[in-house]
């Protein structure tokens, strides 16, 4: 109970910056739409290429941003 008195209530309790959560939702929807458009326009091979290139890049960029914005001083318990 003593720790609760000094707890920083400004931090995000799950340890994940909430801005990243919304970016993940947006990126997932955008990649699905782009893959669907690529599938309709150029066939399944283009949709696979888009997914293979865009998915790892998106994950890496969001992970880097999440690490930058995470509260390292007061991590989630």
C-alpha positions as CSV (number, residue, x, y, z in Angstrom):
1,X,0.0,0.0,0.0
2,X,3.0,2.3,0.6
3,X,4.0,2.1,-3.0
4,X,0.6,3.3,-4.2
5,X,1.1,6.7,-2.5
6,X,4.2,7.4,-4.6
7,X,2.9,5.9,-7.8
8,X,3.0,8.1,-10.9
9,X,-0.7,8.2,-12.1
10,X,0.3,9.9,-15.4
11,X,1.9,6.7,-16.8
12,X,-0.1,4.3,-18.9
13,X,-0.7,1.3,-16.6
14,X,-0.2,-1.5,-19.2
15,X,3.3,-0.1,-20.2
16,X,2.3,0.2,-23.9
17,X,2.0,3.8,-25.2
18,X,-1.6,4.1,-26.2
19,X,-0.7,6.1,-29.3
20,X,1.0,2.9,-30.6
21,X,-2.2,0.8,-30.1
22,X,-4.1,3.1,-32.4
23,X,-1.3,3.1,-34.9
24,X,-1.3,-0.7,-34.9
25,X,-5.1,-0.7,-35.6
26,X,-4.7,1.8,-38.4
27,X,-1.7,-0.1,-39.9
28,X,-3.5,-3.4,-39.8
29,X,-6.5,-1.9,-41.6
30,X,-4.4,-0.1,-44.2
31,X,-2.3,-3.2,-44.9
32,X,-5.5,-5.3,-45.4
33,X,-6.9,-2.7,-47.8
34,X,-3.6,-2.4,-49.7
35,X,-3.3,-6.2,-50.0
36,X,-6.9,-6.4,-51.2
37,X,-6.4,-3.7,-53.8
38,X,-3.1,-5.4,-54.9
39,X,-5.0,-8.7,-55.2
40,X,-7.7,-7.2,-57.3
41,X,-5.4,-5.2,-59.5
42,X,-2.4,-7.4,-60.1
43,X,-3.2,-10.8,-58.7
44,X,-2.2,-12.8,-55.6
45,X,1.6,-12.5,-56.2
46,X,1.5,-8.8,-55.8
47,X,-0.6,-9.1,-52.6
48,X,2.0,-11.5,-51.2
49,X,4.8,-9.2,-52.1
50,X,3.0,-6.3,-50.4
51,X,2.5,-8.3,-47.3
52,X,6.0,-9.7,-47.2
53,X,7.6,-6.3,-47.5
54,X,5.1,-4.0,-45.7
55,X,4.3,-6.2,-42.7
56,X,7.9,-6.6,-41.2
57,X,8.6,-2.9,-42.0
58,X,5.5,-1.8,-40.2
59,X,6.2,-4.0,-37.2
60,X,9.8,-2.7,-36.9
61,X,8.7,0.9,-37.1
62,X,6.0,0.5,-34.5
63,X,8.3,-1.4,-32.2
64,X,11.0,1.3,-32.4
65,X,8.4,4.0,-31.7
66,X,7.0,2.0,-28.8
67,X,10.4,1.5,-27.3
68,X,11.1,5.3,-27.5
69,X,7.8,6.3,-25.9
70,X,7.6,3.5,-23.2
71,X,8.0,4.7,-19.6
72,X,11.3,3.1,-18.7
73,X,11.4,4.7,-15.2
74,X,8.0,3.5,-14.1
75,X,7.4,0.2,-16.0
76,X,4.1,-1.7,-15.7
77,X,4.0,-4.2,-12.9
